[in-house]
Amino acid sequence: MSIVENMIDIPIEHEKNVCGQFDTYLKKIERTLHVTMVNRDGAFKIIGPEHSVSRAKSVFGNLIELSKRGNTITEQNVDYALSLAFTEHDDQILEIDKDIICRTVAGRPVKPKTMGQKQYVDAIRKKMIVFGIGPAGTGKTYLAMAMAIQAFKNGEVGRIILTRPAIEAGEKLGFLPGDLQSKIDPYLRPLYDALYQIMGAESYLHNSEKGLIEVAPLAYMRGRTLDNAYIILDEAQNTTPAQMKMFLTRIGFGSKVIVTGDQTQKDLPSGTISGLDTALKVLKRIDDIGFCYLSSSDVVRHPLVQKIVQAYDAFELKNQNGGRGRKGRGK
């Protein structure tokens, strides 16, 4: 295996952003690709096996370009650039970065950060109903909210309806104080958080008072016909088959529906079938419905969340295989 050297220029104004605080990102790239980086008069020398040096140069090239576009480089950006370096699509991170959905009230752009998220956003644009399935932290709800708010601002729909089943997450909360709205608000808080961040509290309250934005538990959807609306059903894994059928049959003309859920985090009573699982089987052959499956590689929260998701997936797979093995030996 021949050892080669290659030079790459990192502009001084982007060096800290690309290399990370205390060169954290640089060291991570060195460890992952088995290369050595040496700073020589403002230019970086990459030393290592030829294929590793080529990958490292590609990773740094992508991160420099992201930095030049005004992005603050995060560990997630570095991890994803590294994962793409082992494929033939190492420049995809730059293509994804161009797709800006909208901006938050603070001016931060909201855009997909992985190829899985990009496919999810594209499916939402093309299909009337989209199911976004994936683990926590993959941006299912946040991206759906961004798409809904942008469509509302552009006049593509007349209102936004956000809903989720009011199911306790494995714990009994007892009788909550206050009026009916106060009792259901804790279940809908994640939706409010995304609304405030993207739209702003003042704008949300103004449109909410006019009935143009509605956040409500799934039970409130029964008996309604929802025309000219952007409808998001969050935490769909906690619906029953009857609830899911009820929800999907509310859709009227000019509406778009996004259903998000994580099949690994059900809070339904033991033995209850999930409406999301049933819907995925029943509706899979309908062309106008899109299905997007996000994975741990699409997690955009703290990198530790990605490791937690992967660890649980491996643990559950091991238990499933172990169970089959024991059954097989007993026959």
Secondary structure as the mmCIF struct_conf table of DSSP 4:
data_model
#
loop_
_struct_conf.conf_type_id
_struct_conf.id
_struct_conf.beg_label_comp_id
_struct_conf.beg_label_asym_id
_struct_conf.beg_label_seq_id
_struct_conf.end_label_comp_id
_struct_conf.end_label_asym_id
_struct_conf.end_label_seq_id
STRN STRN1 ILE A 3 ASP A 9
HELX_RH_AL_P HELX_RH_AL_P1 ILE A 12 CYS A 19
HELX_RH_3T_P HELX_RH_3T_P1 GLN A 21 ASP A 23
HELX_RH_AL_P HELX_RH_AL_P2 THR A 24 LEU A 33
TURN_TY1_P TURN_TY1_P1 HIS A 34 HIS A 34
STRN STRN2 THR A 36 ARG A 40
TURN_TY1_P TURN_TY1_P2 ASP A 41 GLY A 42
STRN STRN3 ALA A 43 PRO A 49
HELX_RH_AL_P HELX_RH_AL_P3 GLU A 50 LYS A 68
TURN_TY1_P TURN_TY1_P3 ARG A 69 GLY A 70
HELX_LH_PP_P HELX_LH_PP_P1 ASN A 71 ILE A 73
HELX_RH_AL_P HELX_RH_AL_P4 GLU A 75 ALA A 85
TURN_TY1_P TURN_TY1_P4 PHE A 86 PHE A 86
BEND BEND1 THR A 87 GLU A 88
TURN_TY1_P TURN_TY1_P5 ASP A 90 ASP A 91
HELX_RH_AL_P HELX_RH_AL_P5 GLN A 92 ASP A 97
TURN_TY1_P TURN_TY1_P6 LYS A 98 LYS A 98
STRN STRN4 CYS A 102 ARG A 103
TURN_TY1_P TURN_TY1_P7 VAL A 105 ALA A 106
BEND BEND2 GLY A 107 GLY A 107
STRN STRN5 PRO A 109 VAL A 110
BEND BEND3 THR A 114 THR A 114
HELX_RH_AL_P HELX_RH_AL_P6 MET A 115 LYS A 126
BEND BEND4 MET A 128 MET A 128
STRN STRN6 ILE A 129 ILE A 133
TURN_TY1_P TURN_TY1_P8 ALA A 136 GLY A 137
BEND BEND5 THR A 138 THR A 138
HELX_RH_AL_P HELX_RH_AL_P7 LYS A 140 LYS A 153
TURN_TY1_P TURN_TY1_P9 ASN A 154 GLY A 155
BEND BEND6 GLU A 156 GLY A 158
STRN STRN7 ARG A 159 ARG A 164
BEND BEND7 ALA A 169 GLU A 171
BEND BEND8 GLY A 178 ASP A 179
HELX_RH_AL_P HELX_RH_AL_P8 LEU A 180 ILE A 198
TURN_TY1_P TURN_TY1_P10 MET A 199 MET A 199
HELX_RH_AL_P HELX_RH_AL_P9 ALA A 201 GLU A 209
TURN_TY1_P TURN_TY1_P11 LYS A 210 GLY A 211
BEND BEND9 LEU A 212 LEU A 212
STRN STRN8 ILE A 213 PRO A 217
HELX_RH_3T_P HELX_RH_3T_P2 LEU A 218 MET A 221
TURN_TY1_P TURN_TY1_P12 ARG A 222 GLY A 223
STRN STRN9 LEU A 226 LEU A 226
BEND BEND10 ASN A 228 ASN A 228
STRN STRN10 ALA A 229 LEU A 233
BEND BEND11 GLU A 235 GLU A 235
HELX_RH_3T_P HELX_RH_3T_P3 ALA A 236 ASN A 238
BEND BEND12 THR A 239 THR A 239
HELX_RH_AL_P HELX_RH_AL_P10 PRO A 241 LEU A 248
TURN_TY1_P TURN_TY1_P13 THR A 249 ARG A 250
STRN STRN11 ILE A 251 ILE A 251
TURN_TY1_P TURN_TY1_P14 PHE A 253 GLY A 254
STRN STRN12 LYS A 256 GLY A 261
TURN_TY1_P TURN_TY1_P15 GLN A 263 THR A 264
BEND BEND13 LEU A 268 LEU A 268
HELX_LH_PP_P HELX_LH_PP_P2 PRO A 269 PRO A 269
TURN_TY1_P TURN_TY1_P16 SER A 270 GLY A 271
HELX_LH_PP_P HELX_LH_PP_P3 THR A 272 SER A 274
HELX_RH_AL_P HELX_RH_AL_P11 GLY A 275 VAL A 282
BEND BEND14 LEU A 283 LEU A 283
TURN_TY1_P TURN_TY1_P17 LYS A 284 ARG A 285
TURN_TY1_P TURN_TY1_P18 ASP A 287 ASP A 288
STRN STRN13 ILE A 289 TYR A 293
HELX_RH_3T_P HELX_RH_3T_P4 SER A 296 ASP A 298
BEND BEND15 ARG A 301 ARG A 301
HELX_RH_AL_P HELX_RH_AL_P12 PRO A 303 GLY A 330
#
